[in-house]
């Protein structure tokens, strides 16, 4: 539920974020712009200015699919928060004319040349916001592009990470519907089979015992009737 709440908060901020023509001169940049796949990398967002002159008070970042073990790094004067799908820095404020870097650590999985966009909502004093979420199309740079990082090599996501993600989704589904949801394997399955087998053996023994008792009773009755 917490994950869903954070996503809703990001979407709400996204819808509320205005676009400032004067903010297009300098973009939120990702450093470095290229990292090897499958290896932990130190990255950072560089915030070049505020929202149309207003000082920055928080940065909300959406973690893209394929990014694992993502952790926000603390910055002096700011509180860093890491959640399953978002990174948040709040504090400051960062004046409009100053630049600051917000570092984080992540491991990215995918194919060489694949680009990962980290969508950013920049919140400023007075309720102003700027959404750095646009993707490049046709080689034309958008006005408010999402900061991106490109893979310099190829690495597939480990099976353990994939299963962990599936388990997390299953747990969230179970929380929402109030019922357990199985993924790859359910440890309770084997116990259920054992219980079923044990119950079958018990029934069989009772049937055999009943037949034996019936046979003995029949012999005793015939013996009493015999002259």
Residue pairs with C-beta under 8 A, 6 or more apart in sequence:
1 172
1 175
1 176
2 83
2 84
3 83
3 84
3 85
3 172
4 172
6 83
6 84
6 85
6 86
7 85
7 86
9 60
9 86
10 60
10 62
10 85
10 86
10 119
10 121
13 60
13 121
13 123
13 129
13 131
14 119
14 121
14 131
14 133
16 129
17 121
17 122
17 129
17 130
17 131
18 128
18 129
18 130
19 130
19 131
19 143
19 144
20 51
20 52
20 128
20 130
21 143
22 52
22 53
23 49
23 51
23 52
23 130
23 144
24 143
24 144
25 49
26 48
26 49
27 48
27 132
27 144
27 145
27 147
28 45
28 46
28 47
28 48
28 120
28 122
28 132
28 147
29 45
29 46
29 48
29 147
30 43
30 44
30 45
30 46
30 118
30 147
30 148
30 149
31 43
31 44
31 46
31 101
32 41
32 43
32 149
33 148
33 149
33 150
34 149
34 150
34 151
34 152
35 41
35 43
35 108
35 149
35 150
35 151
35 152
36 151
36 152
36 153
36 155
37 108
37 109
37 110
37 111
37 112
37 151
37 152
37 153
37 154
37 155
38 107
38 108
38 109
38 153
38 155
38 156
39 107
39 155
40 69
40 105
40 106
40 107
41 105
41 106
41 107
41 108
41 149
42 103
42 105
43 103
43 104
43 105
43 106
43 149
44 101
44 102
44 103
44 104
45 59
45 61
45 101
45 102
45 104
45 118
45 120
45 147
46 99
46 100
46 101
46 102
47 56
47 59
47 94
47 99
47 100
47 101
47 102
47 122
48 99
49 96
49 97
49 99
50 56
50 94
50 95
50 96
50 122
50 124
50 125
50 128
51 122
51 123
51 124
51 128
51 129
51 130
52 128
52 130
53 96
54 96
54 124
54 125
54 126
54 128
55 92
55 93
55 94
55 95
55 96
55 124
55 125
56 92
56 93
56 94
56 96
56 100
56 122
56 123
56 124
57 90
57 91
57 92
57 93
57 94
57 123
57 124
57 125
58 88
58 89
58 90
58 91
58 92
58 122
58 123
59 87
59 88
59 89
59 90
59 102
59 120
59 121
59 122
59 123
60 86
60 87
60 88
60 120
60 121
60 123
61 86
61 87
61 88
61 104
61 118
61 119
61 120
61 121
62 85
62 86
62 118
62 119
62 120
63 70
63 84
63 85
63 86
63 87
63 106
63 118
64 116
64 117
64 118
64 119
66 108
66 109
66 110
66 114
66 116
66 157
67 106
67 107
67 108
67 116
67 118
68 106
68 107
68 108
68 109
68 157
68 161
69 105
69 106
69 107
70 82
70 87
70 104
70 105
70 106
70 107
71 82
71 104
71 105
71 106
72 80
72 81
72 82
72 87
72 88
72 89
72 102
72 103
72 104
73 80
73 102
73 103
73 104
73 105
74 80
75 89
75 91
75 100
75 101
75 102
75 103
77 91
77 92
78 89
78 90
78 91
78 92
78 102
79 88
79 89
79 90
79 91
80 87
80 88
80 89
80 102
81 87
81 88
81 89
81 90
84 168
87 104
89 102
92 100
93 124
93 125
94 100
108 116
108 149
108 151
109 155
109 156
109 157
109 161
110 116
110 151
110 154
110 155
111 151
111 154
112 151
112 152
112 153
112 154
113 150
113 151
114 150
114 151
115 148
115 149
115 150
115 151
116 148
116 149
116 150
116 151
117 135
117 146
117 147
117 148
118 146
118 147
118 148
118 149
119 131
119 132
119 133
119 146
120 131
120 132
120 133
120 146
120 147
121 129
121 130
121 131
121 132
121 133
122 129
122 130
122 131
122 132
123 129
124 130
130 144
131 144
132 144
132 145
132 146
132 147
133 144
133 146
134 142
134 143
134 144
134 145
134 146
135 142
135 145
135 146
136 142
136 145
163 183
163 184
166 183
166 184
167 183
170 181
170 182
170 183
171 181
173 181
174 180
174 181
182 189
